[in-house]
Amino acid sequence: MIAVAIDGPAGAGKSTIARRAAAALGFIYVDTGALYRTVALFMLRSGVDLADAEKVTQALHGVNVDVCYAEDGQHVLLNGEDVSTQIRTPEVSMSASVVSAIPAVRRFLFDLQLSLAHKNNVVMDGRDIGTVVLPWAQVKIFLTASPEERARRRFEELQAKGESVSYEQVLEDVRRRDDQDANRAVAPLKPAEDAVLLDTTGFELEDSIAALLEIVHTRLEEEKEP
């Protein structure tokens, strides 16, 4: 099986770019962030204190996360309910960053991610795919952009959804999420040693996709060389 591991900070466009790249390659797209968001949604709905790792760990016994694929891509299921839309709120996003720092949560989702990669050619994105989940991936990319660029993209996305939020607040959220992800004790956000850095600051979406696909094709060709 072929695996393309894409890591990077929140708002770098990983999900959109990875989804489009997977379609172009004919691979399965695995949005691991959606899995952590799903766990976070369960905790929020259940009133679990996210700051209490022990309580979060105990609550995992009531969580079943699964994925399925339709024409529009990956859908994530929480105890049989499709929550693909409900997990995309700012509150769930910040909460996902908190629960993803808990070792028990990472172990809980690790097997699901690994199983998908062993059964399919995948483009998988997240925070530690190239460093922890799929260190054997043939292609590793660290996808990033400046905090200001990522905040602008997120702000425009939220505006398009009709949500009332300021650019300044979105930028603050992006910087806080960056700090959480980079400084957590478990699987902190960092590029794999052999990852290719792709900074899409100033790129249009199609340019970002093309740049990523060029990296993938180049790396796979290098894999074929004796």
N, C-alpha and C positions, 0 to 999 in steps of 0.2 A: 504494500500500500504506500501511496505517496502522501506526505503531510506537509502543508504549508502553515507554519506557525507565525502568527502576527500578534505582536505585543505593542503596547503603547499607552499613553495616558488617556484619561477621559476626554471625550470630545474631539479626538483626533480623526474621527471619521472611520474608525476601524470597521464597524458593523456594515456601513453602506459600501465601503470599498471592498471589504472582504466578501460580502455577498455577491457583488457584481463580478469580482474576480473569479469566485467559485463557479458562477454560471458560465463564464467565458471558458473556463478550464474543463467544465463538465464534472466538477467535484461537488461533494456535499459541503455546505457551509455550517459551521458549528459556532454559534454565538455563546461563549461560555459566560459572558457577563450576564446574559439573560438567566442563566441557572442560578447565579448568586442573587440576582434581583428577585427571583422567585422565592428563594429561602427567606430573603429580607421581607418580602410581602407577607409571607406566612407569619413571621415574627411580629410584624406590625399589626396584622389582623388579630393576632392572639394576645396582644398586649405584653409581649415578652420584653424585658429590659435588655436592650442590645448591648449595654455596657457590662452586663453580667454574663461572661462567657460560659459559666457553668449552667445557667438557666437556658441559654441558647442551645447549648449542647444537649441538655435534657429534652428540650422541645423538638429536636430533630427526629425523635421517635415518631412524631405525628406527621412528618413530612414525606411525601413521595413526589419526586421530580422526574419528569420524563419529557422527551421531545418527539415530535412527529413532523413530517414534512408534507407540505401541500404545494400547489402551483406558485403561491406567493412566498415560499421559503419555509424557514423553521418556525414552528410553533412550540411553545413551552407549556407544559401541563403541571398544575399543582393539585395533587390529589384528584386527578381526573378532570380538573377544570382548566380550560384554555385561558391563561392569564397574560397572553402576549401583549395585550394593550395596557392592562392594569399595572404592569411592572415598569412603565416608561415615565413615571412621574419623578420630579426632582427629589421628593421625600424618599422614594424607594431607591433612587440612585445613591444618595448619601448613605442610606441604611445598608445598601449592598456593600459599600466600601468598608463599613464597620464589621459586618458579619464575615466578610471575606478574609479578615485578619485573624479569625478564630480557627485554630488548627483542625478542630473537629468538623467544621463546615467544609474545609478544603478536602479533608479525607472523605467526607460524605459524598462529594461530587466528583472526586478524582476518578473513580472506577467508571462512572458513566461517560466521562470525557474520553478516557482511554479506550473504552469499548467501541465508541464511535470511530475513533481513529484506526483501530485495528481491523474494522469491518469495511471501511470505506476510504476512498481517496478524499482527503478533507482539506479545507481551508478553515483553520480554527483560530479565533482571535480572543484575546484576553489580556491579562497582566503578567502571567508567568508561564505562558504556553511553551516558549522556547527554552526557558530556564528550568522548569520543573515538570510540567505535564508531558510535553513531547520533546525532551532533549535530543531525541534521535531524528527529529524532523529534517527532511532533506533541504528545506528552505526555511530560514528564519529571518523575519523582518521586524525591525522596530520602527513603527509608524508614529510620527509625532508632528506637531505644529506648535507655534508659539501660544502661550496662554491667551493672549488677546485674540488671535485668530480662532482658536477653539471656542472661546466665549462668544465671539461674533456669530459663528456658525450655529451654536446652540441657541443663542438669543433669537436668531431669525427662524429657527425651527420651532421654538416655543411660540413666537408671535404668529406663525402660520397656523398653529393649532388654536389660536385665540386665547392663549394664556397671558395673564397680566403679570409681567415681570420686567425689571430694568436690566440693562446691559451690565451695569455696575454690580448688581446682585449675582448675575450669572458668572461674571468674571471672578467674583469673590468665591463662589461655589467651586469653580474650576480650580482655583489656586488651593483651596482647602482640600479638595479631593486629591490633588497632586501631592500635597504634603502627607495626607493619610496613606496614600498608596506607596509613596517612596520610603516612608519611615516606619512602616509596620514591621513587627518582629518576624512575621511569617511570610515568606515569599514576597519580599518587597519588589516594587516595580523597578526593573533595570533591564537593559538590553542583554541578551545572551552574548557570550564572547564572540561567537561566529555569526552574529546577526548583521544584516545590512541595514543601515540607518536610512530611512526615507522621511525627510522633512517636507511636508506639503504646504508650508506657509506660502500663501500667495497662489497656490494651485487651484484651478478649477477642478471639479469632481472628475471629469473625463481624463484630465491630465494625471491626476493622482492614480486612477485605475490603470492607465496605460503604463505609468512608471512602475507600479507594483508588478504588473504582468511581465514587464521586461526583466525585472529582477528574478521572478519565478522561472521564466524560460531560460535565462542565462545560467542560473544555479542548476537547473535540471539537466541542461546540456553538459555542464561541468561534471555532474554526477556520472554521466555516461562515458566520459573520457577515461581511458585506462590509467 
